[in-house]
Amino acid sequence: LARPGPVQPPGRPPELRSAGQRERGRGRGRGRQSEAMAASAAKTVRIGGYSAMWGDIPMASAQLIREGNCDYLIGDYLAEMTMAILAKQRKKDPRLGFATGLLQMLNDNIKAIKEKKIKVVCNAGGMNPTGCRDALLMLCAKAKVDLKIGAVVGDDITERIPELRKEGVREMFTGEAIPDVEFTSANAYFGAKPIAAALAEGCDIVVTGRCVDSALVLGICMHEFGWRDDQYDLLCMGTCAGHLIECSAQCTGGLFTDYQAEKWDNMGYPIAEMSPDGSFTISKPAGTDGIVSFGSVAEQLVYEIQDPGAYQCPDVACDFTGVKIEEVGPNLVRVTGGRGQPPTDSYKVCCTIPDNFAAISMMLIVGHDAAAKARRTYETVLGRTRKILQSMKMDDFEETRFEALGASHFDPNGDERTATEVVAKIGLKHKDKRAIGLFHRESVCAGVSFAQGTTGFGGTGVSGKTSEVLRVFSLLIPKSRLTCEVVVGDARLPVAVPTQGGYAASGSERVVAVPAQAPTGDLERVPLLRLCYARSGDKGNLANVALIARKPEYLPVLRHVVTAERVKEYFAKRVNGDVVRYDMPGIGGMNFICQDALGGGGMSTLHSDPLAKTFGQVLLLMQVDVPKSWGLGQSPSSKL
């Protein structure tokens, strides 16, 4: 495991470098001449990540502009649900369909961005990149600030779905045929080359539609350093940097296992300082809260990557198994060791399609046998409603789900029978919203006819609103069938993208893992929290949960006691499919992929954890035997 040591990053720590020193390292040229200079110049480029989602707070951009000493800012605005919302907006008004949060960010900071010569690259274009660009240009004109703005287009293939349906294209994970319904959205994940092309045209702001989040950083690196399409190790490291900072504060202490070691009031936001050789440092502005450490950055490295030896992106297939993270100063880490190989010849396309109606309702039940009373309430109302549906010759519910939240619903170590207060969460899905309305009508009497201790939440309560559900449908399309273009001024410039592919096999197949070793000597039982950091997330219906050893000597025992089989057994109530374990010896980590774990996942699931955010925390509660000589049994959980 990489730990604090004598290795120092290139140059002085970011907070000690003067603006003049940074400016001399920028190499702000334009076009081919600047690319040639960038390829040979010994410089670094500082990139700040200010947005993890549409709706992220304005504090991040202001902080990075004012205190980050950044050359670039990148912002991620898009998720599957966001694309569906934007598609509906554009359908109502062709001028809309992009993340308007970018307009507010630029409006608040336009003069500082211009004065400091900071460039912005983001995917706020959503379903309407050119509309986003036009709105930004209007804002610039109003502010009397001249900025050159480019838009990346070509990712939206919604109108081509009937064509793909006729060709027999199927869902890439399940093999399902393309359903004969109107798709809400369908967008290919573009890569970094069009971003680099827009920057080469001298753009100050680049807005894309759907692209892989990490490409926002990789495109900057390809432009600034002149990295070629076939320099896969470099492309891997640029992708790694993008992956680490695109979720903003998630690598500077946000969602960190050891949250008690930091404050969140003035959370610091991440800065990746990139070097031409692909290595980079992660830091945050001096004097801010949060933390940049081996643990905080390693947790973000494993976030939602599935097989770490084959993290597939349009520009490169990344092998993160050998990535090393070294603490080289206060709130400063250095990242090296990623390897790349050619990508596949296809783009992943994320589609959203209608999937019936759904509603979530909740009630509070308190007292003895609280979970049992909540479950009987649900079963009684459901039974009554089903009889009514039968009498009306209506179909049964497509899906129903009951969860007793607060009664160890998530914790496999707990016993719901001991709970004296629970929130009964009830999820319903039906193709006819009237059926859900009938359930809600029948449930009204629960507060006066069923279990004592049943109550609501006061105020406006929890509405149980019925909404149309959208689900994700993913497919592949050959890169050669799509045209990627950059719109700058009145020009529409095609961007040549390698289409031949060449991906061979996962780097995980070559990993030599640390041998598993059973604990020896006098043993004691402790939660995994004492031995590990953890982070979890989703990919469709998969849960991705990773463990990272706090010390190198813990890893052999961890590999012995936390097997894929044990993880599957531990999550038996939540994981219906197989569990696969991948090793990441560079950081002393293990990444577990839990299949069929989220009830469909994303927008369409009735589960309380649709994005697998809880899996890491729950896994840290697992009890394991370790040597008493490690001294972990007496560690208070609040001061790890």
C-alpha positions as CSV (number, residue, x, y, z in Angstrom):
1,L,0.0,0.0,0.0
2,A,1.2,3.5,-0.8
3,R,1.6,5.5,2.4
4,P,3.4,8.8,3.3
5,G,7.0,8.6,2.3
6,P,10.0,10.4,0.8
7,V,8.4,10.7,-2.7
8,Q,7.7,14.4,-3.6
9,P,5.4,15.6,-6.4
10,P,6.7,17.7,-9.2
11,G,7.4,21.2,-8.0
12,R,6.1,22.8,-4.8
13,P,2.7,22.0,-3.3
14,P,-0.1,23.8,-5.1
15,E,-0.9,26.2,-2.2
16,L,2.8,27.4,-2.2
17,R,3.1,28.0,-5.9
18,S,2.7,31.6,-7.0
19,A,0.3,32.7,-9.7
20,G,3.3,33.8,-11.8
21,Q,4.9,30.3,-11.6
22,R,1.6,28.7,-12.6
23,E,1.1,31.1,-15.5
24,R,4.5,30.3,-17.0
25,G,3.6,26.6,-16.9
26,R,0.4,26.9,-18.7
27,G,1.4,27.2,-22.4
28,R,-1.8,28.9,-23.5
29,G,-1.2,28.7,-27.3
30,R,-3.7,27.8,-29.9
31,G,-4.1,25.3,-32.6
32,R,-1.4,22.9,-33.9
33,Q,1.5,25.0,-32.8
34,S,0.3,25.0,-29.2
35,E,-0.2,21.2,-29.3
36,A,3.3,20.7,-30.4
37,M,4.6,23.0,-27.7
38,A,2.4,21.2,-25.1
39,A,3.9,17.8,-26.1
40,S,7.4,18.9,-25.2
41,A,6.9,21.5,-22.5
42,A,7.6,20.5,-18.9
43,K,4.5,22.0,-17.4
44,T,1.5,21.1,-15.3
45,V,-2.2,21.9,-15.7
46,R,-4.5,22.4,-12.8
47,I,-8.1,21.2,-13.2
48,G,-10.8,21.8,-10.5
49,G,-14.0,19.8,-10.2
50,Y,-16.9,22.0,-9.2
51,S,-20.0,20.0,-9.9
52,A,-21.0,16.4,-9.2
53,M,-24.6,16.7,-10.4
54,W,-27.2,19.0,-11.7
55,G,-28.1,21.1,-8.6
56,D,-24.8,21.0,-6.9
57,I,-24.1,24.1,-4.8
58,P,-22.5,27.3,-6.1
59,M,-19.9,27.3,-3.3
60,A,-17.6,24.9,-5.2
61,S,-17.1,27.0,-8.4
62,A,-16.6,30.2,-6.4
63,Q,-14.0,28.6,-4.1
64,L,-12.0,27.0,-7.0
65,I,-12.1,30.2,-9.0
66,R,-11.1,32.4,-6.1
67,E,-8.7,30.1,-4.2
68,G,-7.9,27.1,-6.5
69,N,-5.3,28.7,-8.8
70,C,-6.9,26.6,-11.6
71,D,-6.4,26.6,-15.3
72,Y,-9.6,24.7,-16.0
73,L,-12.8,23.9,-14.3
74,I,-14.9,20.8,-15.1
75,G,-18.5,20.1,-14.2
76,D,-20.6,17.0,-14.4
77,Y,-24.3,17.6,-14.6
78,L,-25.8,14.5,-16.1
79,A,-27.3,11.2,-14.9
80,E,-29.8,8.8,-16.5
81,M,-32.8,10.5,-14.9
82,T,-31.4,14.0,-15.8
83,M,-31.3,13.0,-19.5
84,A,-35.0,11.9,-19.4
85,I,-36.0,15.2,-17.7
86,L,-34.1,17.2,-20.2
87,A,-35.6,15.3,-23.1
88,K,-39.1,16.1,-21.8
89,Q,-38.2,19.8,-21.4
90,R,-36.9,20.0,-25.0
91,K,-40.0,18.3,-26.3
92,K,-42.1,21.1,-24.8
93,D,-39.7,23.9,-25.8
94,P,-36.9,23.3,-28.4
95,R,-34.8,26.0,-26.7
96,L,-34.6,23.9,-23.5
97,G,-33.1,20.5,-22.7
98,F,-29.9,21.5,-21.1
99,A,-28.7,21.9,-17.4
100,T,-29.5,25.5,-16.6
101,G,-27.2,25.4,-13.6
102,L,-24.3,26.2,-15.9
103,L,-25.9,29.5,-16.7
104,Q,-26.1,30.5,-13.1
105,M,-22.5,29.4,-12.5
106,L,-21.3,31.5,-15.4
107,N,-23.5,34.5,-14.4
108,D,-22.0,34.5,-10.9
109,N,-18.4,34.1,-12.0
110,I,-18.1,35.4,-15.6
111,K,-15.8,38.3,-14.9
112,A,-13.4,36.3,-12.7
113,I,-13.3,33.5,-15.2
114,K,-12.4,36.0,-17.9
115,E,-9.8,37.8,-15.8
116,K,-8.1,34.6,-14.6
117,K,-8.3,33.0,-18.0
118,I,-9.9,29.9,-16.6
119,K,-11.5,27.6,-19.1
120,V,-14.6,25.5,-18.4
121,V,-15.4,22.1,-19.8
122,C,-18.7,20.4,-18.8
123,N,-21.5,18.2,-20.0
124,A,-24.3,20.6,-19.2
125,G,-25.5,20.5,-22.9
126,G,-27.6,17.5,-22.0
127,M,-30.2,16.9,-24.8
128,N,-29.5,20.3,-26.4
129,P,-25.8,21.3,-26.5
130,T,-26.3,24.0,-29.1
131,G,-29.2,25.5,-27.2
132,C,-26.9,25.6,-24.1
133,R,-24.2,27.3,-26.1
134,D,-26.6,29.9,-27.5
135,A,-27.9,30.7,-24.0
136,L,-24.3,31.1,-22.8
137,L,-23.5,33.4,-25.6
138,M,-26.5,35.5,-24.8
139,L,-25.3,35.7,-21.2
140,C,-21.9,36.8,-22.3
141,A,-23.3,39.5,-24.6
142,K,-25.4,40.8,-21.7
143,A,-22.4,40.9,-19.4
144,K,-20.2,42.4,-22.2
145,V,-17.6,39.7,-21.8
146,D,-16.2,38.0,-24.9
147,L,-15.9,34.2,-24.5
148,K,-15.6,31.7,-27.3
149,I,-18.0,28.8,-26.7
150,G,-18.1,25.4,-28.5
151,A,-20.6,22.6,-28.3
152,V,-20.1,18.9,-28.9
153,V,-23.0,17.2,-30.8
154,G,-23.9,13.9,-32.3
155,D,-24.5,11.8,-29.2
156,D,-28.3,12.0,-29.4
157,I,-29.6,9.0,-31.4
158,T,-33.2,8.9,-30.1
159,E,-34.6,9.2,-33.6
160,R,-32.6,6.2,-34.8
161,I,-34.1,3.7,-32.3
162,P,-36.7,2.4,-34.9
163,E,-33.8,1.7,-37.2
164,L,-31.9,-0.2,-34.5
165,R,-35.1,-2.1,-33.5
166,K,-35.5,-3.4,-37.1
167,E,-31.9,-4.5,-37.1
168,G,-32.5,-6.7,-34.0
169,V,-30.2,-4.7,-31.6
170,R,-30.7,-5.9,-28.1
171,E,-30.0,-4.7,-24.5
172,M,-26.4,-5.1,-23.8
173,F,-26.7,-6.8,-20.4
174,T,-30.0,-8.8,-20.5
175,G,-30.4,-9.5,-24.2
176,E,-33.9,-8.0,-24.2
177,A,-35.2,-6.9,-27.6
178,I,-35.8,-3.2,-28.1
179,P,-39.4,-2.7,-27.0
180,D,-41.9,-1.2,-29.4
181,V,-42.5,2.0,-27.3
182,E,-41.5,5.6,-27.8
183,F,-38.1,6.1,-26.2
184,T,-37.8,9.2,-24.0
185,S,-34.0,9.6,-24.7
186,A,-31.1,7.7,-26.3
187,N,-27.6,9.0,-26.1
188,A,-24.2,7.6,-26.9
189,Y,-21.4,8.2,-24.4
190,F,-18.8,10.2,-26.3
191,G,-15.2,10.4,-25.3
192,A,-12.4,13.0,-25.0
193,K,-11.4,13.7,-28.6
194,P,-14.2,16.2,-29.5
195,I,-13.4,18.1,-26.3
196,A,-9.8,18.4,-27.3
197,A,-10.8,19.5,-30.7
198,A,-13.0,22.3,-29.3
199,L,-10.2,23.5,-27.1
200,A,-7.8,23.4,-30.1
201,E,-10.3,25.8,-31.8
202,G,-9.6,28.2,-29.0
203,C,-12.8,27.7,-27.0
204,D,-13.0,29.2,-23.5
205,I,-16.0,27.1,-22.7
206,V,-16.9,23.6,-24.1
207,V,-20.3,22.1,-23.5
208,T,-21.1,18.5,-24.4
209,G,-24.1,16.3,-24.5
210,R,-23.7,12.8,-23.1
211,C,-20.1,11.9,-22.7
212,V,-18.3,9.8,-20.1
213,D,-17.7,11.9,-17.1
214,S,-13.9,11.3,-17.0
215,A,-13.5,12.6,-20.6
216,L,-14.0,16.1,-19.3
217,V,-10.5,15.9,-17.8
218,L,-9.0,13.6,-20.5
219,G,-10.0,16.0,-23.3
220,I,-8.1,18.8,-21.5
221,C,-5.0,16.6,-21.2
222,M,-5.1,15.5,-24.8
223,H,-5.2,19.2,-25.8
224,E,-2.7,20.6,-23.4
225,F,-0.1,17.8,-23.7
226,G,-0.7,16.6,-27.2
227,W,-1.4,13.0,-26.1
228,R,-2.1,10.8,-29.1
229,D,-5.0,8.3,-29.6
230,D,-2.7,5.4,-29.1
231,Q,-0.9,6.5,-26.0
232,Y,-3.1,4.3,-23.9
233,D,-1.2,4.5,-20.6
234,L,-1.4,8.3,-20.7
235,L,-5.1,8.1,-21.7
236,C,-5.7,5.8,-18.7
237,M,-4.1,8.2,-16.3
238,G,-6.1,11.2,-17.7
239,T,-9.2,9.1,-17.3
240,C,-8.2,8.2,-13.8
241,A,-7.9,11.8,-12.8
242,G,-11.3,12.6,-14.4
243,H,-12.9,9.7,-12.5
244,L,-11.5,11.0,-9.2
245,I,-12.6,14.6,-9.5
246,E,-15.8,14.4,-11.6
247,C,-17.8,13.6,-8.4
248,S,-16.4,16.8,-6.9
249,A,-16.0,16.6,-3.1
250,Q,-16.3,12.8,-3.1
251,C,-12.5,12.5,-3.2
252,T,-11.9,15.4,-0.7
253,G,-13.8,13.9,2.2
254,G,-17.3,13.7,0.9
255,L,-18.8,10.3,1.7
256,F,-15.6,9.4,3.4
257,T,-15.7,6.4,5.8
258,D,-13.7,8.3,8.5
259,Y,-16.1,11.2,8.4
260,Q,-15.3,12.1,12.0
261,A,-11.8,13.2,11.1
262,E,-13.1,16.3,9.2
263,K,-15.5,19.1,9.0
264,W,-17.9,19.8,6.2
265,D,-18.8,23.5,6.8
266,N,-16.3,24.9,4.2
267,M,-15.8,21.7,2.2
268,G,-12.7,21.9,0.0
269,Y,-13.2,20.9,-3.7
270,P,-10.7,18.8,-5.7
271,I,-7.9,19.9,-7.9
272,A,-6.1,17.5,-10.2
273,E,-2.6,18.9,-11.2
274,M,-1.7,16.9,-14.3
275,S,1.8,16.3,-15.6
276,P,2.7,15.4,-19.2
277,D,3.8,11.9,-18.1
278,G,0.3,11.1,-16.9
279,S,1.0,11.3,-13.1
280,F,-1.0,13.8,-11.1
281,T,-1.6,15.1,-7.7
282,I,-5.0,15.6,-6.0
283,S,-5.3,18.6,-3.6
284,K,-7.9,21.2,-2.4
285,P,-7.6,24.9,-1.7
286,A,-5.6,25.7,1.4
287,G,-7.6,26.5,4.5
288,T,-10.8,24.6,3.5
289,D,-12.5,21.7,5.3
290,G,-12.7,18.1,4.2
291,I,-9.6,16.0,3.7
292,V,-7.3,14.7,0.9
293,S,-5.7,11.5,2.0
294,F,-4.9,8.0,0.8
295,G,-8.2,6.8,2.2
296,S,-10.4,9.6,0.7
297,V,-8.9,9.3,-2.7
298,A,-8.7,5.5,-2.8
299,E,-12.4,5.3,-1.9
300,Q,-13.3,7.4,-4.9
301,L,-11.0,5.4,-7.2
302,V,-13.0,2.2,-6.6
303,Y,-16.4,4.0,-6.9
304,E,-18.6,2.3,-9.5
305,I,-15.8,0.9,-11.6
306,Q,-16.9,-2.7,-11.8
307,D,-13.9,-4.7,-13.1
308,P,-10.9,-2.5,-12.2
309,G,-8.9,-4.2,-14.9
310,A,-11.3,-3.2,-17.6
311,Y,-12.8,0.1,-16.9
312,Q,-14.2,0.7,-20.4
313,C,-14.3,4.3,-21.8
314,P,-14.6,5.4,-25.5
315,D,-10.9,6.4,-25.7
316,V,-9.2,3.7,-23.6
317,A,-9.8,0.5,-21.6
318,C,-8.3,1.3,-18.2
319,D,-6.5,-1.0,-15.9
320,F,-6.7,0.5,-12.4
321,T,-5.5,-2.6,-10.6
322,G,-1.9,-1.2,-10.2
323,V,-2.8,2.4,-9.5
324,K,-0.8,3.7,-6.5
325,I,-1.9,6.6,-4.2
326,E,0.8,8.2,-2.1
327,E,0.4,10.9,0.6
328,V,3.2,13.4,-0.3
329,G,2.1,16.4,1.8
330,P,-0.7,17.7,4.0
331,N,-3.9,17.2,2.0
332,L,-1.9,16.2,-1.1
333,V,-1.6,12.8,-2.8
334,R,0.2,11.7,-5.9
335,V,-1.4,9.1,-8.2
336,T,0.5,6.9,-10.6
337,G,0.5,3.4,-12.1
338,G,-2.6,3.2,-14.4
339,R,-2.2,1.1,-17.5
340,G,-4.3,1.3,-20.7
341,Q,-5.1,-0.6,-23.8
342,P,-7.2,0.0,-26.9
343,P,-10.9,0.5,-26.3
344,T,-13.7,-1.4,-27.9
345,D,-15.1,-0.5,-31.3
346,S,-18.5,0.5,-29.9
347,Y,-20.2,3.3,-27.9
348,K,-22.5,2.5,-25.0
349,V,-25.9,4.1,-25.5
350,C,-28.0,4.9,-22.5
351,C,-31.7,5.0,-23.3
352,T,-34.7,5.8,-21.1
353,I,-38.1,4.3,-21.7
354,P,-41.5,4.4,-20.0
355,D,-42.1,1.6,-17.4
356,N,-45.6,1.8,-15.9
357,F,-46.6,4.0,-12.9
358,A,-45.2,3.8,-9.4
359,A,-45.7,5.3,-6.0
360,I,-43.9,5.2,-2.6
361,S,-45.8,5.8,0.6
362,M,-44.7,5.7,4.2
363,M,-46.2,5.6,7.7
364,L,-44.7,5.5,11.2
365,I,-45.6,2.7,13.6
366,V,-44.3,2.7,17.2
367,G,-44.5,0.2,20.1
368,H,-43.9,-3.5,20.7
369,D,-43.7,-5.7,17.6
370,A,-43.4,-2.5,15.5
371,A,-42.1,-4.3,12.4
372,A,-44.7,-7.1,12.6
373,K,-47.5,-4.6,12.9
374,A,-46.2,-2.6,9.9
375,R,-46.0,-5.7,7.8
376,R,-49.5,-6.8,8.7
377,T,-50.8,-3.4,7.8
378,Y,-49.2,-3.6,4.4
379,E,-50.5,-7.1,3.7
380,T,-54.0,-6.3,4.8
381,V,-54.3,-3.2,2.6
382,L,-52.7,-5.0,-0.3
383,G,-55.1,-7.9,0.1
384,R,-58.1,-5.6,0.1
385,T,-56.9,-3.7,-2.9
386,R,-56.3,-6.9,-4.9
387,K,-59.9,-8.1,-4.3
388,I,-61.1,-4.7,-5.6
389,L,-58.9,-5.0,-8.7
390,Q,-60.3,-8.5,-9.4
391,S,-63.8,-7.2,-9.1
392,M,-63.1,-4.5,-11.5
393,K,-61.3,-7.0,-13.9
394,M,-58.1,-5.1,-13.6
395,D,-54.6,-6.6,-13.6
396,D,-52.6,-7.2,-10.4
397,F,-49.8,-5.0,-9.5
398,E,-46.6,-5.4,-11.6
399,E,-44.6,-5.2,-8.4
400,T,-45.0,-4.4,-4.7
401,R,-42.4,-4.0,-2.0
402,F,-42.5,-3.6,1.8
403,E,-39.6,-2.4,3.9
404,A,-39.5,-1.9,7.7
405,L,-37.0,0.9,7.9
406,G,-35.4,1.2,11.3
407,A,-35.8,-2.5,12.0
408,S,-32.4,-3.6,10.7
409,H,-33.8,-3.7,7.1
410,F,-30.3,-3.1,5.8
411,D,-28.2,-4.7,8.5
412,P,-27.9,-8.5,8.2
413,N,-26.5,-8.6,11.8
414,G,-29.7,-7.1,13.3
415,D,-33.1,-8.5,14.4
416,E,-36.2,-6.6,13.4
417,R,-38.1,-8.1,16.3
418,T,-36.3,-5.8,18.7
419,A,-37.4,-2.6,16.9
420,T,-39.9,-0.4,18.7
421,E,-40.3,2.2,16.0
422,V,-40.3,1.7,12.2
423,V,-41.1,3.5,9.1
424,A,-43.3,1.3,6.9
425,K,-42.2,2.0,3.3
426,I,-44.5,0.6,0.7
427,G,-43.7,0.7,-3.0
428,L,-46.2,-0.1,-5.8
429,K,-45.9,-0.4,-9.5
430,H,-48.9,-0.8,-12.0
431,K,-49.6,0.0,-15.6
432,D,-52.8,1.8,-14.6
433,K,-52.4,4.6,-12.0
434,R,-56.0,4.0,-10.8
435,A,-54.8,0.8,-9.1
436,I,-52.3,2.7,-7.0
437,G,-55.0,5.2,-6.1
438,L,-57.2,2.4,-4.8
439,F,-54.4,1.2,-2.5
440,H,-54.0,4.6,-1.1
441,R,-57.7,5.0,-0.5
442,E,-57.8,1.7,1.4
443,S,-54.8,2.5,3.5
444,V,-56.3,5.7,5.0
445,C,-58.1,3.6,7.6
446,A,-54.9,2.2,9.0
447,G,-54.6,5.0,11.6
448,V,-58.0,4.2,13.1
449,S,-58.6,0.5,12.3
450,F,-55.4,-1.4,12.5
451,A,-52.3,-1.2,14.9
452,Q,-52.1,1.1,17.8
453,G,-49.1,3.4,17.5
454,T,-49.7,4.1,13.8
455,T,-49.2,7.7,12.8
456,G,-48.1,10.1,10.1
457,F,-45.3,12.6,9.9
458,G,-47.1,15.9,10.6
459,G,-47.1,19.0,8.5
460,T,-47.5,18.1,4.8
461,G,-46.8,14.4,5.5
462,V,-45.5,12.0,2.8
463,S,-47.8,12.3,-0.2
464,G,-47.3,8.9,-2.0
465,K,-47.6,10.7,-5.3
466,T,-48.1,8.5,-8.3
467,S,-45.6,9.1,-11.2
468,E,-44.7,7.6,-14.5
469,V,-41.6,5.5,-14.1
470,L,-38.7,5.5,-16.6
471,R,-36.2,2.7,-16.8
472,V,-32.7,2.5,-18.4
473,F,-32.2,0.4,-21.5
474,S,-28.6,0.2,-22.5
475,L,-27.2,-0.9,-25.9
476,L,-24.1,-0.8,-28.0
477,I,-23.6,0.9,-31.4
478,P,-20.5,0.8,-33.6
479,K,-18.5,4.0,-33.4
480,S,-18.3,4.0,-37.1
481,R,-22.0,4.6,-37.4
482,L,-22.0,7.9,-35.5
483,T,-20.5,11.3,-36.4
484,C,-19.1,13.4,-33.7
485,E,-19.0,17.2,-34.4
486,V,-17.9,20.4,-32.7
487,V,-20.0,23.5,-33.3
488,V,-17.9,26.7,-33.0
489,G,-19.3,30.0,-34.3
490,D,-21.1,29.2,-37.6
491,A,-18.9,26.2,-38.3
492,R,-19.8,22.6,-37.7
493,L,-16.5,20.6,-37.6
494,P,-16.5,16.8,-37.8
495,V,-14.1,15.1,-35.4
496,A,-12.3,11.9,-36.5
497,V,-12.5,9.3,-33.8
498,P,-10.7,5.9,-33.9
499,T,-13.3,3.2,-34.6
500,Q,-11.3,0.0,-35.0
501,G,-11.3,-0.9,-31.3
502,G,-8.7,-3.5,-30.3
503,Y,-9.6,-4.3,-26.7
504,A,-8.1,-7.7,-25.8
505,A,-8.8,-8.8,-22.2
506,S,-9.1,-7.5,-18.7
507,G,-6.0,-6.5,-16.8
508,S,-7.5,-8.4,-13.9
509,E,-6.6,-11.6,-15.6
510,R,-2.9,-10.8,-15.0
511,V,-3.2,-9.6,-11.4
512,V,-1.0,-11.3,-8.9
513,A,-3.0,-10.9,-5.7
514,V,-1.6,-10.9,-2.2
515,P,-2.0,-14.5,-0.9
516,A,-4.9,-15.0,1.4
517,Q,-3.8,-16.0,5.0
518,A,-6.0,-17.2,7.9
519,P,-5.5,-15.2,11.1
520,T,-3.3,-17.0,13.6
521,G,-2.7,-16.8,17.4
522,D,-5.2,-15.5,19.9
523,L,-8.2,-14.1,18.0
524,E,-10.9,-11.6,18.6
525,R,-14.0,-10.6,16.6
526,V,-14.2,-7.0,15.3
527,P,-16.2,-5.2,12.6
528,L,-14.6,-4.7,9.2
529,L,-14.7,-1.0,9.9
530,R,-11.6,-1.4,12.1
531,L,-9.7,-2.9,9.2
532,C,-11.0,-1.2,6.1
533,Y,-12.3,1.8,4.2
534,A,-15.3,1.1,2.0
535,R,-17.2,2.8,-0.9
536,S,-20.2,1.5,-2.8
537,G,-22.3,2.6,-5.8
538,D,-24.3,1.2,-8.7
539,K,-24.2,0.4,-12.3
540,G,-27.7,-0.4,-13.5
541,N,-28.9,-3.4,-11.5
542,L,-25.4,-4.1,-10.1
543,A,-24.0,-3.1,-6.7
544,N,-20.3,-2.3,-6.7
545,V,-18.8,-2.4,-3.1
546,A,-15.1,-2.2,-2.4
547,L,-12.9,-2.6,0.7
548,I,-9.5,-1.0,1.1
549,A,-7.1,-2.2,3.8
550,R,-6.1,0.4,6.3
551,K,-2.7,-1.3,6.7
552,P,-0.8,-3.6,4.4
553,E,-0.6,-6.4,7.0
554,Y,-4.4,-6.5,7.1
555,L,-4.8,-7.5,3.4
556,P,-3.9,-11.2,3.5
557,V,-6.4,-11.8,6.3
558,L,-9.0,-9.7,4.6
559,R,-8.6,-11.8,1.4
560,H,-9.1,-14.9,3.5
561,V,-12.2,-13.9,5.6
562,V,-14.0,-11.7,3.1
563,T,-14.6,-13.9,0.1
564,A,-17.1,-13.5,-2.7
565,E,-19.1,-16.4,-1.2
566,R,-19.2,-14.8,2.2
567,V,-20.3,-11.5,0.8
568,K,-23.1,-13.1,-1.2
569,E,-24.3,-14.9,2.0
570,Y,-24.1,-11.7,4.0
571,F,-26.2,-9.8,1.5
572,A,-28.6,-12.8,0.9
573,K,-31.7,-10.6,1.4
574,R,-30.6,-8.0,-1.1
575,V,-28.4,-9.8,-3.7
576,N,-30.2,-12.3,-6.0
577,G,-27.3,-12.9,-8.4
578,D,-23.7,-13.9,-8.3
579,V,-20.9,-12.0,-6.5
580,V,-17.5,-11.6,-8.1
581,R,-14.4,-10.3,-6.4
582,Y,-11.6,-8.4,-8.1
583,D,-8.3,-7.5,-6.5
584,M,-6.6,-4.1,-6.6
585,P,-3.1,-4.7,-5.2
586,G,-1.9,-1.2,-6.0
587,I,-4.1,0.2,-3.2
588,G,-4.6,-3.0,-1.2
589,G,-8.2,-3.2,-2.2
590,M,-10.9,-5.7,-3.2
591,N,-13.9,-4.8,-5.4
592,F,-17.1,-6.9,-5.2
593,I,-19.7,-6.9,-8.0
594,C,-23.1,-8.0,-6.7
595,Q,-25.4,-8.8,-9.6
596,D,-29.2,-8.4,-9.5
597,A,-29.0,-6.4,-6.3
598,L,-31.1,-3.3,-6.8
599,G,-34.5,-4.4,-8.1
600,G,-33.7,-3.1,-11.5
601,G,-31.8,-0.1,-10.2
602,G,-31.9,3.6,-10.9
603,M,-35.2,5.2,-11.7
604,S,-37.4,2.2,-11.9
605,T,-36.7,0.4,-8.6
606,L,-38.9,0.3,-5.5
607,H,-35.8,-0.3,-3.3
608,S,-34.9,2.2,-0.7
609,D,-31.3,2.2,-1.9
610,P,-31.6,2.4,-5.7
611,L,-28.0,3.5,-6.2
612,A,-26.3,1.0,-3.8
613,K,-25.0,3.8,-1.6
614,T,-25.5,1.7,1.6
615,F,-23.7,-1.5,0.7
616,G,-20.3,-0.2,1.7
617,Q,-21.5,0.9,5.2
618,V,-23.4,-2.3,5.7
619,L,-20.4,-4.4,4.7
620,L,-18.2,-2.6,7.3
621,L,-20.6,-4.0,9.9
622,M,-19.5,-7.6,9.1
623,Q,-17.8,-9.2,12.1
624,V,-14.5,-11.0,11.4
625,D,-11.8,-12.7,13.4
626,V,-8.4,-11.0,13.6
627,P,-5.3,-11.5,15.8
628,K,-5.6,-9.8,19.2
629,S,-2.0,-8.6,18.7
630,W,-3.4,-6.0,16.2
631,G,-5.1,-4.3,19.1
632,L,-8.3,-3.6,17.2
633,G,-10.8,-4.9,19.7
634,Q,-10.6,-1.9,22.0
635,S,-10.7,0.8,19.3
636,P,-13.6,3.1,19.9
637,S,-15.6,3.4,16.7
638,S,-15.7,7.2,16.9
639,K,-11.9,7.5,16.8
640,L,-10.5,5.1,14.3
